[in-house]
Amino acid sequence: MAALATRALASAPVALEATRQRLVAGKALRSAVPAVAAVRGQRLVTRASLEKPTRQTYFASPQSLSYLDGTLPGDFGFDPLGLSDPEGAGNFIDPKWLTYGELINGRWAMLGVAGMIAPEILGSYGVGPKIVWFQSGVIPPLGGYEYWADPYALFVLEIVLIGFAEHRRAQDYYKPGYGSKQYLLGLEKVLGGSGDPIYPGGPVFNFAGLGKTPEEMHTYKTKEVRNSRLAMLAALGFFFQAWITGVGPYQNLLDHLADPVNNNILTNLKLH
């Protein structure tokens, strides 16, 4: 018994050392697993950071993408005629003016489309006179609606007011910040805005204070350009509808919903 006890005491340090080494190895293994996971995670993050977000384009060409870099709102690389190419356009049209003109015409189109369809809808429900857009002007033979004043007098008044607004807009385009000069009843105090002729801002043109950050403002600008393009196409469609069917867009919609088979683009164009 004494010999066995002596042998056990002699082997105890060896067993303790072996146990200690196993524990150390286990800790090292457990600590290595998060390290490997961290390294793998780091690799994944690094790989994701190297992948650039894909840009949304429509019918873009390598030539158009060389000068349409996506910085402009609503830029999807579509320019089949090369009008925005600073070299290919041959200085025939200033690309900056094209950007400006598209947005201004788009804003007019959004107002125009609303003015084309809203009176017809309201008139069909008895709210206001029942009149379609192409009969509301003064140009014969369709025009001639009787307003509270002489239609030709209203037409001249509109030309004067719109002409003044367009004149001021052109001045502000060629000389940014020119609209802040005060010489008309002090109105330029609130019309001056940011000095950018395309996005004047200020208490009148951005009364809601939209676009707190550059990213948010760019998003709003892109949405505006998209809706502007849709409105210009819609206005063109209203013109052709009036020419072919002789009725307004709302009545065209009602006729199509009532009888889609006999009231559609094919039957109206007599292509069937």
N, C-alpha and C positions, 0 to 999 in steps of 0.2 A: 504493500500500500504506500509505503514511504517512497518507493522508487517511482510508482505511478504519479504520485503528487509532485515529485521533483521533475518528472518529464513534462507534466502539464504546465508547471510554472515556467519551465524552460521554453516551451513552445508558445506560450501566451504572447510574448512580444512579437513573434513572427505573425501570429494570427491577427493581432491588432494592427500591425503594419499593412498586412494584406487588405484588411477591412478599410483602413484609412485610404489606401490607394484606390480601392473600388469606389469609395465615396467621392474622392477628388475627381476620378474619371467621370462619375455620373454627373457631378456638378458642371464639369467642363462640357459634357455632352449636352446637358440642358441649356447651358448658356450659349452653346454654339447654335442651337436651333433657332432662337430669336435672331441671332446674328445673321444666319443664312436667310431667314425670312426677311430681315431688314434689308439685306443686300439684294434679295430678289425683288422686294418692294421698291427699292431704290432704282433697280434696273428698269422696272416697269414704269416708274415715274419718269425716269430719264428718257425712256423710249417714247413715252407719250408726249414729253415736252419737245422732242425732236420732230414729231409729226405735226406739220402745219395744218390748220383747219382748211378744208377744201372750200374754195370760193364758188358761189353759185353763178353760173354763166348760162346764157342762152344764145346758141348759134354764134358763138364767138370764134374768131380766127386768131392765129398767132400774130397777125399784123395788128388787129384791133387790140389785142391784149398787151401789145408793146406800148401803147399810150393810154389805154383805159385800165388803170391799175386798181380800180375799186374804191378809190378815195371819194369819188363823187357819189352823192345819194342816188340810189336807183341805177348804179352802173353795173350791168351784167355782161359787159363785153360785146354787146350787140351793136355793130356799126358796119353793115354790109357795103354802104356807099363811101365809107371812109371820110365822112363829113367832119368828124372830130379829130381827124389826124392832122396835127400841126404842119406836117410836111406834105402829105398826100392831097390835102384840100387846096394846096397852091395859094394859100392866103385869100381864097375866094370868100370864105365865111370864117369869122372868128369863132373858134370852138367855145370860147367863154360866152360869146353872144348866143350861141346855140343852146347852151345850158340855161342861160337866163331866159331866152325866148320860150323854151319848152315849158318851163315852170310857170311863166306868166300866162301863156296860152292855156296851160292846164288848169290854172286857177279860174280863168274866165270860163273854161269848159265846165268845171264843176258848178259854178254859179248858173251857167246857161242851161245845163241839163236839169238842175233843180227847178229853174224857171220854166222849162219846157213842159215838164210832166206834172208839177205840183198844182198849177191852176186847173188843169184838166181833171185831175183827181178830185180836187175840192169842188169844182163845178158839177161833177157828176153826183155828188152828195148834197147838192144844194147850198154849199158854202161858197158864195161868190158867183159871178157870172160863168155860164158854161161856154167856154171858148178854148180852142186849141191854139197852140203856140204860133203856127204859121198864119193865123188870121188876126193876130193881135197887133201887128205893126201897121205901118202906113204905106208900105210898098204895094201898089196895085199889081194884079187885080184881087189878090187874096186879102190884103190889108184893108183897113177902113173901119175898125171897131170904134165905137163912140165912147170916149172917156169923159171925165169930168171937165176936161178942157179940149181945145182943138188938138187933134192928133199931130198935126204938123208942127204946132207950137211946142208940144211935148218932145217931138223928135229933135227939133233945133236945140231945145234946152238940154237934152241928153248929150247931143254932140258937143255942146260947150262944156258941160261938166266933165264928161269923159275925156275930152280933148285936153282940158286943164290937168286932169289927173295923169294922163299919159305924158304930157309935157314935163311935169314935175318928176315923173318916174324916169324919163330919159335923162333929165338933168342929173338926177342922183346916180344914174348908172355911169355916165361919163365922168362925173365928179363926185365920188362917194363922200357922203356927209354934207352935200350941198343942201339937202332938204332940211337941215337943222337951222338954216338961216331964217330969221324972223322978218318977214315982210308982208304977211297976209294975216292980219287980225290976230297975230300971235299963235296961229295954229301949228306953226313949225316947232313949237316947244314940245308938243306931244307927238309929232309926226317924225321927229328926227331919228329916234330909235338908236340902233346899234351902228349906223353908218354903212352897213352892208346893204346894197340896193336889192339883193335877192331876198334877204331875210332881215327886214328892218327892225323887227321886234318892237320893244317899247310898250307903253301902256295901252296903245291902240291895237297894234298888230300882234301882240302876245299878251293880252290882258290876263290870261289864265296862268301866266308864268311857267309854261311848259318847257321842258328841256333843262333841267337843273344841272346836268352834267353833259360833257361833250358826247359821251356814248348815247345818252338818252336823246339828246338833240339830233344826233345822226339817225337814230331809229325813227323819230318823228319825220325827219326830212325824207327818208326813204319811203315811208308810208304815204307822204304827200305826193311824191313823184308817181308812185304806183297808182294812186287814185286819180291823179291828173291824167295819166295815160288812158285809164279806163274811161274817164269822162270824155276825153276827146274822141275815142272810138264810139262811145254811146251817142254823142252829138252827131257824128257822121251817120250812124245808123238811124237816128231820128230823121235826118234830112232825106235819106233814101226811102224810109217808110212813108213819109209824107208825100214824096214824089210818086211812089208806086201805088199806094193804097188810098191816099187822099184823106186819111184820118190820122188822129194823134197816136202817140205811143201807148197811152193807157187803153184806148179803144182797141188798138191792135192786140194788146195782151188779152183783153177780155174776149175778143173774137177767137183768138187761138185757143184759149182755155175752154171755150164753149164747144169748139169743133176743131180739134187739132189736125184732123185728116184733111179738111178742106181749107184750112186757114194756116198756112205755113209759108216758108220762103219759096218752096217749089211751086205752089199753086199761085202765089202772088206774082212770081216772075214768069209764069206760064211755061215752065220747063218740063211739065209732066206730059 
